[in-house]
Amino acid sequence: MNRRIAVVCAAIIMLSATSGRVIADDAGSAYKQSMEKMNADMQKGMDPDATKAWARMMIAHHQGAIDMSRIVLRETKDPTIRRMAEKSTEEQQTEIKQLREWLSKHDK
């Protein structure tokens, strides 16, 4: 799973560079910090019940996507990437809400 996350993050960074400017070093640090937080939070979601573990880990994963989208929105002027990051943020927030609602009903 960590390899997939790294590939997605690398793709976001590469796409952001399509606007003709290089992402500042501080954005790279911000991506790294967001990935480390996401990975740690996903580990906290582990549970013997595969369904509950998946829901908890996906909340952390989606929050990581939101955090990375916020970073690119701060850094890029590329309209395509901005639209994608804004859409991703909106969709991830909706799914986090749905997962939390599911957990509130099933995590007893």
FIMISE-375665 format. One line per field, with one value per atom (N, C-alpha, C, O): atom name; z, x, y; residue number from 0. Coordinates in Angstrom, 1 decimal. Last residue first. Layout:
% residues N
atom <- (CA  ...)
up <- (Z  ...)
east <- (X  ...)
north <- (Y  ...)
seq <- (NUM  ...)
***
This chain:
% residues 108
atom <- (N  CA  C  O  N  CA  C  O  N  CA  C  O  N  CA  C  O  N  CA  C  O  N  CA  C  O  N  CA  C  O  N  CA  C  O  N  CA  C  O  N  CA  C  O  N  CA  C  O  N  CA  C  O  N  CA  C  O  N  CA  C  O  N  CA  C  O  N  CA  C  O  N  CA  C  O  N  CA  C  O  N  CA  C  O  N  CA  C  O  N  CA  C  O  N  CA  C  O  N  CA  C  O  N  CA  C  O  N  CA  C  O  N  CA  C  O  N  CA  C  O  N  CA  C  O  N  CA  C  O  N  CA  C  O  N  CA  C  O  N  CA  C  O  N  CA  C  O  N  CA  C  O  N  CA  C  O  N  CA  C  O  N  CA  C  O  N  CA  C  O  N  CA  C  O  N  CA  C  O  N  CA  C  O  N  CA  C  O  N  CA  C  O  N  CA  C  O  N  CA  C  O  N  CA  C  O  N  CA  C  O  N  CA  C  O  N  CA  C  O  N  CA  C  O  N  CA  C  O  N  CA  C  O  N  CA  C  O  N  CA  C  O  N  CA  C  O  N  CA  C  O  N  CA  C  O  N  CA  C  O  N  CA  C  O  N  CA  C  O  N  CA  C  O  N  CA  C  O  N  CA  C  O  N  CA  C  O  N  CA  C  O  N  CA  C  O  N  CA  C  O  N  CA  C  O  N  CA  C  O  N  CA  C  O  N  CA  C  O  N  CA  C  O  N  CA  C  O  N  CA  C  O  N  CA  C  O  N  CA  C  O  N  CA  C  O  N  CA  C  O  N  CA  C  O  N  CA  C  O  N  CA  C  O  N  CA  C  O  N  CA  C  O  N  CA  C  O  N  CA  C  O  N  CA  C  O  N  CA  C  O  N  CA  C  O  N  CA  C  O  N  CA  C  O  N  CA  C  O  N  CA  C  O  N  CA  C  O  N  CA  C  O  N  CA  C  O  N  CA  C  O  N  CA  C  O  N  CA  C  O  N  CA  C  O  N  CA  C  O  N  CA  C  O  N  CA  C  O  N  CA  C  O  N  CA  C  O  N  CA  C  O  N  CA  C  O  N  CA  C  O  N  CA  C  O)
up <- (17.7  19.1  19.9  21.1  15.0  15.8  17.3  18.0  13.5  13.5  14.4  14.7  13.5  13.6  13.9  14.4  13.2  14.3  14.6  15.7  10.7  11.9  13.1  14.1  9.0  9.0  10.3  11.0  9.5  9.8  9.9  10.8  8.5  9.9  10.4  11.5  5.8  6.6  8.1  8.8  5.1  5.0  5.8  6.5  5.6  6.3  6.3  7.3  3.7  5.1  5.9  6.9  1.3  1.7  3.2  3.8  1.4  1.4  1.9  2.7  1.3  2.4  2.5  3.6  -1.3  -0.1  1.1  2.0  -2.9  -2.9  -1.7  -1.1  -2.3  -2.1  -2.0  -1.1  -3.2  -1.8  -1.5  -0.4  -5.9  -5.0  -3.6  -2.8  -6.8  -6.9  -5.9  -5.3  -6.3  -5.6  -5.7  -4.7  -7.9  -6.4  -5.7  -4.6  -10.4  -9.9  -8.4  -7.7  -10.6  -10.6  -10.1  -9.3  -10.4  -9.4  -9.4  -8.3  -12.8  -11.5  -10.4  -9.5  -14.6  -14.6  -13.3  -12.7  -14.1  -13.9  -13.9  -13.1  -12.3  -13.4  -13.2  -12.2  -10.2  -10.9  -12.0  -12.7  -7.0  -8.5  -9.0  -8.3  -4.2  -5.0  -6.5  -7.1  -2.9  -2.5  -3.4  -3.6  -4.1  -4.3  -3.9  -4.5  -3.0  -4.5  -4.8  -5.6  -0.4  -0.7  -2.1  -2.4  -0.7  -0.1  -0.4  -0.7  -1.5  -2.4  -2.0  -2.8  0.8  -0.4  -1.4  -2.1  2.4  2.8  1.6  1.5  1.0  1.2  1.5  1.0  1.2  -0.1  0.0  -0.8  4.0  3.4  2.0  1.6  4.2  4.8  4.2  4.0  2.9  2.3  2.9  2.1  4.9  3.5  2.8  2.1  7.1  7.1  5.7  5.4  6.0  6.5  6.6  6.1  5.5  4.4  4.8  4.1  8.1  7.3  6.1  5.7  8.9  9.6  8.8  8.7  6.9  7.1  7.8  7.3  7.4  6.1  6.2  5.7  10.1  9.8  8.5  8.4  9.7  10.5  10.2  10.1  8.0  7.6  8.3  7.7  9.6  8.3  7.8  7.3  12.9  12.0  10.7  10.7  14.2  13.9  12.9  12.1  12.9  13.8  13.3  12.2  12.3  12.3  13.3  14.4  12.5  12.1  12.1  11.9  12.8  14.0  13.7  14.7  10.2  11.1  12.4  12.9  9.3  8.7  9.6  9.8  10.7  11.0  10.5  11.1  9.5  10.9  11.3  12.0  6.8  7.1  8.6  8.9  7.3  6.8  7.1  7.5  8.2  9.1  8.6  9.4  5.9  7.2  8.1  8.8  4.1  3.8  5.1  5.4  5.2  5.0  4.8  5.4  5.0  6.3  6.2  7.1  2.2  3.0  4.4  4.9  1.5  1.0  1.9  2.3  2.8  3.2  2.7  3.5  1.3  2.8  3.3  4.1  -1.1  -1.0  0.5  0.8  -0.4  -0.8  -0.7  -0.3  0.0  1.2  0.8  1.7  -2.6  -1.6  -0.4  0.1  -5.0  -4.0  -3.1  -2.8  -8.2  -6.8  -5.9  -5.9  -11.0  -10.1  -8.8  -8.3  -13.7  -12.6  -11.7  -11.6  -15.7  -16.1  -14.9  -15.1  -15.0  -15.2  -15.6  -15.8  -14.4  -15.8  -16.1  -17.2  -11.8  -12.5  -13.9  -14.6  -11.1  -10.6  -11.4  -11.6  -12.0  -12.7  -12.3  -13.2  -10.1  -11.5  -12.3  -13.1  -7.7  -7.9  -9.3  -9.7  -8.4  -8.1  -8.3  -8.8  -8.7  -9.9  -9.6  -10.5  -6.1  -7.2  -8.4  -9.0  -4.9  -4.5  -5.6  -5.9  -6.2  -6.3  -6.0  -6.7  -5.3  -6.7  -6.9  -7.8  -2.5  -3.0  -4.5  -4.9  -2.5  -2.0  -2.5  -3.0  -3.4  -4.2  -3.8  -4.6  -1.4  -2.7  -3.5  -4.3  0.8  0.8  -0.5  -0.9  0.0  0.0  0.0  -0.7)
east <- (-19.2  -19.7  -18.8  -19.0  -19.4  -18.2  -18.5  -18.3  -21.6  -21.1  -19.9  -19.5  -22.3  -23.4  -22.8  -23.5  -19.9  -20.7  -21.9  -22.3  -19.1  -18.4  -19.3  -19.3  -20.8  -20.9  -20.3  -20.8  -20.0  -21.4  -21.5  -22.1  -17.4  -17.6  -19.0  -19.2  -18.0  -17.2  -17.4  -17.6  -19.2  -19.9  -19.3  -20.0  -17.1  -18.3  -19.1  -19.6  -15.3  -14.9  -16.2  -16.3  -16.7  -16.5  -16.1  -16.4  -16.7  -17.9  -17.7  -18.5  -13.9  -14.7  -16.0  -16.4  -13.4  -12.8  -13.5  -13.7  -14.8  -15.2  -14.6  -15.3  -13.4  -14.8  -15.2  -16.0  -10.8  -11.0  -12.5  -12.9  -11.2  -10.7  -11.0  -11.5  -11.8  -12.8  -12.4  -13.3  -9.4  -10.7  -11.7  -12.4  -7.7  -7.5  -8.7  -9.1  -8.8  -8.7  -8.5  -9.2  -8.5  -9.8  -9.8  -10.7  -5.7  -6.5  -7.9  -8.4  -5.0  -4.6  -5.4  -5.8  -6.0  -6.4  -6.2  -7.0  -4.7  -6.1  -6.6  -7.6  -1.8  -2.3  -3.8  -4.2  -0.7  -1.6  -2.3  -3.1  0.2  0.1  -0.9  -1.9  0.3  1.5  1.3  2.1  -2.1  -1.2  -0.1  0.3  -2.8  -3.7  -2.9  -3.1  -1.0  -0.9  -1.7  -1.3  -2.0  -0.6  -0.5  0.0  -4.5  -4.4  -3.0  -2.8  -3.9  -4.6  -4.5  -4.3  -2.8  -2.0  -2.6  -1.9  -5.1  -3.9  -3.0  -2.5  -6.7  -7.2  -6.0  -5.8  -5.2  -5.5  -5.9  -5.5  -5.4  -4.1  -4.2  -3.5  -8.1  -7.6  -6.2  -5.9  -8.0  -8.8  -8.3  -8.2  -6.6  -6.1  -6.7  -6.1  -8.2  -6.9  -6.3  -5.7  -10.4  -10.6  -9.2  -9.1  -9.2  -9.7  -9.9  -9.7  -8.9  -7.7  -8.1  -7.3  -11.6  -10.7  -9.5  -9.1  -12.4  -13.1  -12.2  -12.1  -10.7  -10.7  -11.3  -10.8  -11.4  -10.0  -10.0  -9.4  -14.0  -13.8  -12.4  -12.2  -13.4  -14.3  -14.1  -14.0  -11.8  -11.3  -12.1  -11.6  -11.2  -12.3  -11.9  -11.6  -8.9  -9.1  -10.2  -10.2  -7.5  -8.5  -8.6  -8.4  -5.8  -5.8  -6.8  -6.9  -5.5  -6.8  -6.9  -8.0  -2.9  -3.8  -5.1  -5.8  -2.0  -1.6  -2.5  -2.8  -3.1  -3.6  -3.2  -4.0  -1.5  -3.0  -3.6  -4.5  0.9  0.8  -0.7  -1.0  0.3  0.7  0.6  0.1  -0.4  -1.4  -1.0  -1.8  2.1  0.9  -0.1  -0.7  3.6  4.0  2.8  2.6  2.3  2.3  2.7  2.1  2.8  1.4  1.3  0.4  5.6  4.9  3.5  3.0  5.8  6.4  5.8  5.4  4.5  4.0  4.6  3.8  6.3  4.9  4.2  3.5  8.6  8.6  7.1  6.8  7.7  8.1  8.2  7.8  7.2  6.1  6.5  5.7  9.8  8.9  7.6  7.0  10.9  11.3  10.4  10.2  8.3  9.3  9.6  8.8  8.0  7.4  8.6  9.6  8.7  9.1  8.5  8.4  6.5  7.3  7.6  6.8  4.9  6.1  6.9  8.0  2.8  2.5  3.7  3.7  3.7  3.3  2.9  2.8  4.1  5.2  4.8  5.5  1.9  1.9  3.0  2.9  2.5  1.5  1.5  1.2  4.5  4.9  3.8  4.1  3.0  4.1  4.4  4.7  1.2  0.7  1.8  1.6  3.0  2.2  1.6  1.6  3.9  4.8  4.1  4.5  1.5  2.1  3.1  3.2  1.2  0.2  0.8  0.5  3.5  3.3  2.3  2.5  3.0  4.2  4.0  4.4  0.8  0.7  1.8  1.6  1.9  0.8  0.7  0.6  3.7  4.2  3.2  3.5  2.0  2.8  3.4  3.6  0.8  0.0  0.9  0.5)
north <- (-0.6  -0.6  -1.5  -1.7  0.5  0.4  0.5  1.4  1.0  -0.4  -0.6  -1.7  3.7  2.7  1.3  0.4  5.0  5.3  4.3  4.1  4.0  3.6  3.9  3.1  5.4  4.0  3.4  2.6  8.0  7.7  6.1  5.6  7.8  8.1  7.7  7.2  7.3  6.3  6.6  5.6  9.8  8.5  7.4  6.6  11.6  11.7  10.4  10.0  10.7  10.6  10.7  10.0  11.2  9.8  9.7  8.7  14.1  13.3  11.9  11.4  14.5  15.0  14.2  13.8  13.5  12.8  13.2  12.4  15.4  13.9  13.2  12.4  17.7  17.6  16.2  15.8  17.0  17.5  17.3  16.7  16.5  15.5  15.8  15.0  19.1  18.0  16.9  16.3  20.4  20.9  19.8  19.6  19.0  19.0  19.5  18.9  19.5  18.1  18.1  17.3  22.3  21.7  20.3  19.9  22.4  23.1  22.5  22.2  21.1  20.5  21.1  20.4  23.0  21.6  20.9  20.2  25.4  25.3  23.8  23.5  26.0  25.2  24.9  24.3  27.1  28.0  27.2  27.8  25.7  25.7  26.7  27.1  25.9  26.0  26.2  26.8  25.5  26.6  26.9  28.1  23.2  24.4  25.6  26.7  21.4  21.7  23.0  23.8  21.3  21.8  22.2  23.3  20.3  21.7  22.2  23.4  17.8  18.7  20.1  21.0  16.7  16.9  17.8  18.6  16.7  17.5  17.7  18.9  14.9  16.3  17.2  18.3  12.6  13.2  14.6  15.5  12.3  12.5  13.1  14.0  11.7  12.9  13.3  14.4  9.2  10.3  11.6  12.6  7.8  7.9  9.1  9.8  7.9  8.5  8.7  9.7  6.5  7.9  8.6  9.7  4.1  4.9  6.3  7.3  3.1  3.4  4.3  5.1  2.7  3.6  4.1  5.2  0.8  2.1  3.1  4.3  -1.3  -0.7  0.7  1.7  -2.0  -1.5  -0.8  0.3  -2.9  -1.7  -1.1  0.1  -5.1  -4.0  -2.8  -1.7  -6.8  -6.2  -5.0  -4.1  -6.7  -6.7  -6.0  -4.8  -6.0  -7.4  -7.6  -8.5  -3.0  -3.7  -5.1  -5.4  0.0  -1.4  -2.0  -1.5  2.8  2.2  0.7  0.2  3.4  3.4  2.8  2.4  3.3  2.2  2.2  1.1  5.7  4.5  3.3  2.4  7.5  7.4  6.2  5.6  7.1  6.8  6.6  5.8  7.9  6.5  6.1  5.0  10.6  9.7  8.2  7.5  11.6  11.6  10.6  9.9  11.1  10.5  10.5  9.5  12.8  11.3  10.6  9.5  15.3  14.8  13.3  12.6  15.4  15.4  14.9  14.2  15.4  14.3  14.3  13.2  17.8  16.5  15.3  14.4  19.6  19.5  18.2  17.5  19.2  18.9  18.7  17.9  20.1  18.8  18.3  17.2  22.8  21.9  20.5  19.6  23.7  23.6  22.8  22.2  23.7  22.7  22.6  21.5  24.4  24.8  23.7  22.8  23.0  23.1  23.4  22.8  24.9  23.8  24.0  25.2  25.6  26.0  24.9  23.9  24.8  25.4  25.9  26.5  23.3  24.7  25.4  26.7  20.8  21.0  22.5  22.9  20.3  20.9  21.3  22.0  18.9  20.3  21.0  22.2  16.4  17.1  18.6  19.4  15.7  15.8  16.6  17.5  15.6  16.5  16.7  17.9  13.5  14.9  15.9  17.0  11.4  11.9  13.3  14.1  11.2  11.5  12.0  13.0  10.3  11.6  12.1  13.2  7.8  8.9  10.2  11.2  6.5  6.7  7.8  8.7  6.4  7.2  7.5  8.5  4.8  6.1  7.0  8.1  2.4  3.1  4.5  5.4  1.8  2.1  2.8  3.7  1.3  2.5  2.8  4.0  -1.2  0.0  1.3  2.2)
seq <- (107  107  107  107  106  106  106  106  105  105  105  105  104  104  104  104  103  103  103  103  102  102  102  102  101  101  101  101  100  100  100  100  99  99  99  99  98  98  98  98  97  97  97  97  96  96  96  96  95  95  95  95  94  94  94  94  93  93  93  93  92  92  92  92  91  91  91  91  90  90  90  90  89  89  89  89  88  88  88  88  87  87  87  87  86  86  86  86  85  85  85  85  84  84  84  84  83  83  83  83  82  82  82  82  81  81  81  81  80  80  80  80  79  79  79  79  78  78  78  78  77  77  77  77  76  76  76  76  75  75  75  75  74  74  74  74  73  73  73  73  72  72  72  72  71  71  71  71  70  70  70  70  69  69  69  69  68  68  68  68  67  67  67  67  66  66  66  66  65  65  65  65  64  64  64  64  63  63  63  63  62  62  62  62  61  61  61  61  60  60  60  60  59  59  59  59  58  58  58  58  57  57  57  57  56  56  56  56  55  55  55  55  54  54  54  54  53  53  53  53  52  52  52  52  51  51  51  51  50  50  50  50  49  49  49  49  48  48  48  48  47  47  47  47  46  46  46  46  45  45  45  45  44  44  44  44  43  43  43  43  42  42  42  42  41  41  41  41  40  40  40  40  39  39  39  39  38  38  38  38  37  37  37  37  36  36  36  36  35  35  35  35  34  34  34  34  33  33  33  33  32  32  32  32  31  31  31  31  30  30  30  30  29  29  29  29  28  28  28  28  27  27  27  27  26  26  26  26  25  25  25  25  24  24  24  24  23  23  23  23  22  22  22  22  21  21  21  21  20  20  20  20  19  19  19  19  18  18  18  18  17  17  17  17  16  16  16  16  15  15  15  15  14  14  14  14  13  13  13  13  12  12  12  12  11  11  11  11  10  10  10  10  9  9  9  9  8  8  8  8  7  7  7  7  6  6  6  6  5  5  5  5  4  4  4  4  3  3  3  3  2  2  2  2  1  1  1  1  0  0  0  0)
***
